[in-house]
Amino acid sequence: MTFCELREKDVINICDCKRLGCVSDLVFDPKNGCIQALVTSSNEKLWGLLGKDCEYEIPWCKIKQIGPDIILVELEHDKGRP
């Protein structure tokens, strides 16, 4: 799977069924080159003006399933970067 394929997938939190956005970046461990986390971004704005941009950094160990259309993660409410 390529990064371009990952970017097209929605990320869903199975704890509250909330959409966390799409994959926008990956965090790598510089020592061993392994992926440490996915970064998602979600534009929650009304007409592009009102609202906020949300970004979450999801540890790789919290990813439960990568499917053809979505990525399922188990993320507690106090985790990530809102």
RODO-2510 file (C-alpha; in nm, 4 decimals, decimal comma):
residues 82
     n   res          X          Y          Z
     1     m     0,0000     0,0000     0,0000
     2     t     0,1290     0,3449    -0,0886
     3     f     0,0917     0,6739     0,0967
     4     c    -0,1322     0,7999    -0,1836
     5     e    -0,3691     0,5080    -0,1197
     6     l    -0,3688     0,5795     0,2556
     7     r    -0,4513     0,9471     0,1964
     8     e    -0,7775     0,8524     0,0256
     9     k    -0,9108     0,6623     0,3284
    10     d    -1,1337     0,8038     0,6015
    11     v    -1,0208     0,7373     0,9585
    12     i    -1,2991     0,6299     1,1983
    13     n    -1,2703     0,5986     1,5754
    14     i    -1,4474     0,2778     1,6857
    15     c    -1,4893     0,4124     2,0418
    16     d    -1,7399     0,6808     1,9396
    17     c    -1,7886     0,6179     1,5627
    18     k    -1,6539     0,9668     1,4900
    19     r    -1,4825     1,0473     1,1621
    20     l    -1,1367     1,1842     1,2384
    21     g    -1,0598     1,2936     0,8843
    22     c    -0,8259     1,1598     0,6195
    23     v    -0,4618     1,0644     0,6535
    24     s    -0,2490     1,3734     0,5959
    25     d     0,0937     1,2619     0,7166
    26     l     0,2976     0,9790     0,8685
    27     v     0,5363     0,9961     1,1657
    28     f     0,8471     0,7778     1,1359
    29     d     1,0961     0,6628     1,3983
    30     p     1,4280     0,8037     1,2730
    31     k     1,6261     0,5217     1,4335
    32     n     1,4579     0,2251     1,2657
    33     g     1,2425     0,3814     0,9929
    34     c     0,9183     0,2270     1,1239
    35     i     0,5897     0,4154     1,1178
    36     q     0,5032     0,5470     1,4643
    37     a     0,1773     0,7282     1,3932
    38     l    -0,0753     0,8481     1,1385
    39     v    -0,1692     1,2147     1,1317
    40     t    -0,5216     1,2992     1,0211
    41     s    -0,6704     1,6340     0,9365
    42     s    -1,0349     1,7241     0,9279
    43     n    -1,1835     2,0481     0,8089
    44     e    -1,4928     2,0992     1,0245
    45     k    -1,5884     2,4381     0,8856
    46     l    -1,9255     2,5597     0,7693
    47     w    -1,8936     2,7104     0,4200
    48     g    -1,5186     2,7193     0,4764
    49     l    -1,5469     3,0012     0,7317
    50     l    -1,6957     2,9008     1,0650
    51     g    -1,5508     2,6147     1,2639
    52     k    -1,2098     2,4650     1,3166
    53     d    -0,9424     2,2477     1,1650
    54     c    -0,8799     1,9341     1,3711
    55     e    -0,5621     1,7311     1,3629
    56     y    -0,5058     1,3991     1,5364
    57     e    -0,1828     1,2053     1,5778
    58     i    -0,2834     0,8404     1,6096
    59     p    -0,0225     0,5937     1,7373
    60     w     0,0288     0,3003     1,5011
    61     c    -0,0628     0,0552     1,7797
    62     k    -0,4146     0,2096     1,7935
    63     i    -0,4921     0,1106     1,4336
    64     k    -0,7263    -0,1881     1,4408
    65     q    -0,8031    -0,2429     1,0702
    66     i    -0,7116    -0,0941     0,7349
    67     g    -0,9886    -0,1683     0,4885
    68     p    -1,0475    -0,0811     0,1236
    69     d    -1,2206     0,2492     0,2098
    70     i    -1,1608     0,3255     0,5781
    71     i    -0,9106     0,2886     0,8596
    72     l    -1,0542     0,1857     1,1967
    73     v    -0,8750     0,3103     1,5073
    74     e    -0,9383     0,2773     1,8791
    75     l    -0,8680     0,6200     2,0239
    76     e    -0,9760     0,7314     2,3704
    77     h    -1,1328     1,0776     2,3930
    78     d    -0,8309     1,2264     2,5727
    79     k    -0,5786     1,1023     2,3151
    80     g    -0,4607     1,2757     1,9998
    81     r    -0,4339     1,6436     1,9276
    82     p    -0,7701     1,8099     1,8724
***
